[in-house]
Amino acid sequence: MDALWMPFTANRQFKQSPRLLEKASGMYFTTPEGRRVLDGVAGLWCVNAGHGRPKIVDAIQRQAAEMDYAPPFNMGHPKAFELAERLVKITPPGLDKVFYANSGSEAVETALKMAIAYHRVRGEGQRTRLIGRERGYHGVNFGGISVGGIVANRKMFGQLLGGVDHIRHTHDLQRNAFSKGQPAHGAELADDLERLIALHDASTIAAVIVEPVAGSTGVLIPPQGYLQRLREICDKHGILLIFDEVITGFGRLGAPFAASRFGVTPDLMTVAKGITNGSVPMGAVFARSFIHDAFMSGPPHLIEFFHGYTYSGHPLACAAGLGTLDTYAEEDLLTRGSRLEGQFEAAVHGLRELPNVIDIRNIGLVAGIELEPIAGEPGNRAFSVFLDCWEQGVMVRTTGDTVALSPPLIIEPEEIERIVDAVAKAIRRAA
C-alpha cells in the first residue's frame, strides 16, 4: 500500500488496519472478505440513489461504447445539451444556464471566477472581493479554501487568495442545541455581512458564497430567516449570492435543492456529487440568465468567458447524469426525504441522552451528532465511533467530533433504525 498517498485520510492509521471496499449495490458496500456494510453516508454525500443503479450503469456502458470523449471547446455533443435542458427544469426558476465542471471544487472555482468576471464586463471591475463564511467548506482548490473557513484545510497553504473575508458561522450551541430542523435563533447573524460591507465598501465586493446547510464542518443548519436575510442584503448592495449545493443538491433535504426548500434563489449555484449519483465525476454551476447574458456581447466569433476544462460535459458524465435524473424521477427520490424526515429526526434525536452527546442537528436526510471532545484529543472520540460502526457493518462519517449521517435516499425505515442503533452502541462504548 506504500505507493498511494490517500486524500483526507489518516494514512498511517489506515494502512495499519485497512478498510477496503470491493463491491456496492443498493444500500450496501461489500468488503473483499464478503462482509456487507450498510452505507449511512451515501458514499461521500453523493450516492443519493443508492449504488449500482441499472439505468445509470447501462447509460455509462452504452456511452463508453458509442463515444468515449468529445472536445468541449468550440465543439459539442447532444447529451451535454440534453442534460442541461433536463437540469434547468428542476432548478428554482431563474437558474436556467448550466456551465459544466468535473467536481464540486471546480464548480466553486468556476462560480467565483464567473462572479468577478460578471462585474468586470458590466463596467464594475473594482468588485473583486469575495466573502465566505467561517466553518464553510467549498472544496480544496485555492479559491475554494480561500473562501472556505475550516482551519485545518487552510493553515498549511500560506496566504491563499487576497481580497477575501468571512462572515461569522451560525453554530450556536448555547441557544440552539438539539434543535429539530431550522434553529429558532440566529437570523441576525446574517447582518455580519453588513459589517464587512461597511469595512470594505459594497462597491468592492463581487459575491458572497455560503452552503445553505454546511455539511463537511458538522451539519450546521441555517437559522430561520437567515438565508432570506442574506439574500436581502446582497440585493441591497448589488452583490451576487452563491449557494454551494454540492452536498444539499438533488434531494438531500427532501427537495430538489436547498434553494427550493428554503425559498431563497441565489444568483449562482454550484452542484456536483448527486448530479451523477457519484458514478462519474461531474460538477456544474447554475447561473441566472442576466449573468450569462452580460457576457454575450462583442463580435460573435470571439470567446465570451475564458474558462473551462478538458472534461467539461464529458460524454460519460452526461450519460450518467441523464440516467441519474431518470432514476430520481421514476422513484420520486428528489422529494422522498421529506416523507422520511420525521422518522429520521425521531431516530437521531433518540441519541440525546447518551454519554457525551452535546448537540444533534437534522434536516431532510442529513444529521450531525456532536460529541464532547476528549481533553487534548480533538476528533478522537468521534473517530472511535466511526471505527466501532465500521466493525458493526455500518459506515458513518466524522468531521471533528461530529458524527455525520446522510444515507442514500432509497433508505428504508428499518435501515434508519439499524444505522442509529449502531451509532448508539458506539457512542456508549466511546464514553
N, C-alpha and C positions, 0 to 999 in steps of 0.2 A: 504493500500500500504506500510505499515511500514516495512514489512519483507524483501523486495527486495532492495538491495543496487545496483543501476544501474551503468553500466560502462560508462566512458567518458560522464557523464551527470551531469548537474546542478540539483542534486536530489531535493533540496528544491523548486526550481522554478518549476520543472516538476510536483511534487506532489501537488502543489497548483493549477495547471491547466494542467491536464494530456493530452497528445496527444497519443491516443490509436489507434492501427490498428488491424482490426479483419479479414479481407479477402484481397486477392490480385488476380488480373487477368490482364494479358496483361501489359498495361502501368499504371494501376491504383491500388491503395490501396482503401479499404473501411473501414470506421470507424464503431464502434459499433452502432452509430446513423444512419448509412446508407449513410454518406457523402462520395463521391468519391474524391480521392486525386491523382492528376497526379504525377507520380514518376519521378522527374527530376534528381535523383542521383543513379538510378539502385539499390535501397535498400541502400547499403553502398558500392558503386562502384562494385557490384558483380553480380547483376541480369541482365547480359548482354543480354539475350534472352527474357527478359520480364518474368512476373510472371505466374505461373500455367501452364507451357507448357506441353501439353499432353504426349509427348514422355518421358519427364523426370519424370513426375508423375507416368506414367504406369511402367517405369523401376524400380522405387523405390518400388512401391507396389508389383510388381512381385518378386523382390529380397527379400523383407521382408518375404513373404510367403514361399519362396524357401529355403533360408538360411540366418538367421539374423546375424551371426558372424562366422568368421573363424580366428584362430590364425595366425599371420603373421611371427612368429619366427620359422624357420625350417619347415614351412608349407606354403601352398599357395592355391589360388582358381583361377579358369580360368579367371574371369573378371579382376582381378588385372593385369594379363599378357596381356590380350586383350586391356585394356585401355592404358597401357604403349606403346604397339605397335602402337596404333592409335595416341597417343600424339606425338611420335617422328616423325611421318610423317608430322606434321605441324610446328615443331620447325625448327629454322635455321640449316642447315647442320652442323653436328659435335656434336650437343647436342642430343645424342642418348641413354643416360641412364637415367632412372627415379627412384627416391627414394621418397616414399610417406611419407607425414606428414598429419596433420589434420587442419592446419591453416597457414596463412602467417607467423605468429610469429614462429611457429615450423619449417617451411621451412627455415627461416633465420637462426635459431639456427643450423639446420642440415647443411646448406651450410658453415657456419663459422667453425663448427667442422670438416667438410669434408676437408676444405681448410688447416687447421692446420695439420690434420692427414695425408693428402696427402704429405706434405713436410716432415713429420716425416718418413713415410715409404720409402721415397726416400733418406733418409740419411741427410736431412736438417732440423733436429728437432729444430734448433735455429730460424727458421722462424715461430714465434708465434704472431707477431704484426698484428693487424687488423686496417685498415684505413677506416673510414666512411667519411661522409660529413656533414658540418653544415646544419641545417634545414632538414636533412634526417629523414625519418620515416621507421623503419624496424621492426615494431611490438613492443610488450610490455614485452617480456622475457628479462632476464638480458643481454644476448648477443645483442639482437636487440636494446635495449635502450642504450647500451654502444656504439655501432657503430652509432646509430641514433644521430641526432643533434637538436632535438626540446627541448628547455629548460624546458618547463612545464612537459614533460614526464620524465625528468631526475632528476630534482632538489630535489625530496623528498627521493631518494633511495640510498643515500650515495655515496661511491666511485665507484660503478659499477665494471666492469671488468678492470683489469690492462692491460697495453700494447696496448692501443687503442688511436689513434689520428684521427684528422679530417682535411680534406681539406676544402677550402672556398666554400661557396654556390655560385650559379650562378645568383642570383637575382640582377639585375642592373637597377633600375628604371630610373636613370639619362640618360642612353644611350639606353635602350630597351623598355621603356614604350609604350604600345599599339602596340607591335609587333604582326603580324599575322603569326602564325606558329613559326618556329625557329627564335629566335633573331639573328641579324647580328653580334652582338658584344659579346665577352666573351670566344672564343675558348681558349685564352691564360690562362684562369683560371684553365684549366687542368694542367698547369705547376706547380701549387701549390703542386702537388704530388711530383715533383722533389725536392721541398724544404723539404718535410718530409723525402724523401729518403736520402737527404744529412744529415739531422739531426739524423735519426735513423740507417741509412745504409740499403741498399736493402736486405742484407743477413738476416735481422731480420724480414722482412715483409712477411706475408703469403698471404694476399689478400686485395683488395680494393673493397668495396661494395657501389654501388650507385643505386638510382632509375633513369632509363632513363628519365622519367618525374616524378618529385617529386610531389605527389598528396596531401597527408594529410597536408603538410605545406603551401598549397595555389596554387597548379598547377604551378610549375616552369618548363618551357620548356628548354631543353638543347640548348645552342647557337650552331650555325652552326660550325661543325668541332670539337666540344668539346669532344664528346664521342669517335670519331676517335682518337683524341689526347690521351685520357686516355688509349685506347687500345694499342697505340704505346709505351707509357711509361711503361705499365705493361709488355709488351712483352720484352722490352729492359732490364728490371731488373728481369725477372723471377718471377713476382708477378701475382697471379691469379686475374682475374677480375670477379666480381659477379654483375649481374644485378638483382635487386629486381623488378620483373614484377608482383607483386601481384595485382596491380591496372592496369598496362598498358597491361597485357596479355589478350588474347582472344578477339581481335577485337576493343579494346577501341580507338586505334589510327588509325583505318582504315586498319590495317594489323594484321595478327595473333598475332604478338608480336612486342614490340618496337624495339627489335633487328632486326626484319625483316624490319621495316620501315626505321630505320636509317642505316642499312647495317653494323652493328657492332655486332659481335658474342662474347659473354662473354664465360668464362670457366665454370661458374656455373650460373644457372638462377633459381630464386625462383618464384613460382606461387601459387595461391590459388583462392579465390573468384570466378572468371569466370570459373574455371575448372569444377565446378558442377552447375554453374548458381546460386550459393548461396543456393542451395536446401538442401545439406547435407555437413557438414564441411569437407573440404579436402584441403591439400596443397601438394606441390611436389617440388623437386629440379631436374632440368635437368643438367646433367653433361656430359662433353666431355669424350670420350672413354679413353683417356690417363689417366684421373684422376681415373676412375673406375679400369682400368687395373693395375694401380700401387699397388692396394690393393690385387690383385689376385695372391698372392704368398704364400709359406709355405704349410704345409700339407692341403689337400683339405677338411678334416673333421672339420677344425677349422674356427671359425667366423672371417671374414676379417675386419669388421668395427663394433665396439661395440657401436651401436646406433640404435634407432628405438622406436616405440611407440606401445602400445597395439592395437591401432586402425589404424595403418599404413595400407593403402589399404583396408579399411573397405568395406565389400561387398556392403552395401547400397550406400556408396560414389562412389565406382567403377561403380555400375549400373547407378547412377545419372550422372557420368561423361560420360559414353557411350551415354546415352540419350541426354546429352547436346551437345556432338560432333555431333550426328545425326542432332539435331536441327540447330546447326550452319551451317552444311554442306548443308542441304536441303534449307535453306533460305539465304545462302551466307552471313551470318552475320559477319564473320571474316573480310570481306572487305567492308561491306555495309557503314561503317562510312566514308570511303573515298569518296563515292558518295554524302553523305550528308554534308560533311565538309564545302563546300563553303557556303551553306545556313546557317549552324550553325555559321560559322565565321561571316558572314554579320550580323546575328541577334544579336549576343552578342556584336560585336563592335558598333552596333547601340546605345548602352548604354553609349558611350564615353562622351557625353556632359552632362550627368545627374549630379546632385549635388554630390560632394564628391567622384566621381569616379576618382581614380588616376592611374589605370592601368587595362588593360584587356589582358588576355593571353589565347591562344587557340591552340589546335592541335587535329586532329581527332574529336571525340565526347566528348571532355572534355574542360572545360573552367574555368577560375578564374577571378572574377571581384573584384578587390581590392579597398577598400574604405578608405578614410581618417579617422583615428580613432578619436573618441570623446576624447578631452583632459581629461586625468585622468581616462578614462573608456575604456581601450583597449578591443576590441572584442564586445562591446555593440552595436555599430551601425550595424554591420553585423548580430548580433543575433536578433536585431529588424526586420531586413529584413527577416530573416528566419521565425520568428513568423508571420509576415504580410503575407508572401507567404502561410504559412500553413492555415491561415484564408481564403485565396483566393482559397484554394484547390490545391495548388502546393507544392511539397516537394523539398526543396533545402538543401544544406549543407553549413556550415560555418566552417572556421578554422581561428582563429584570426579575422581580419577584411576583410577577403576574402570570397566571396560567390562562392562556387564551384558548377558546373553543370557537370553531367556525366550520361545522360539518357540511358535507355536501347537502344540497337542497333536496335530495331524494331520501334523506334520512327518515326512518320510521320511529314512532313513539318509543318502542322497546329499545331501540338503539340509543336514543337520547338517554334513557334511564341507565343503560349499560355504561355509557361514557361518564356520566355524572357519578355513578356508583364507583367506578374505578378511580376517579379523581378524589372522591371522599375517602376511600381507603388509603390512598397515597398521602393525602393531607394528614390523616391521623398518624400514619407511620412516620411522617416527617416532623411531627411535633417533638 
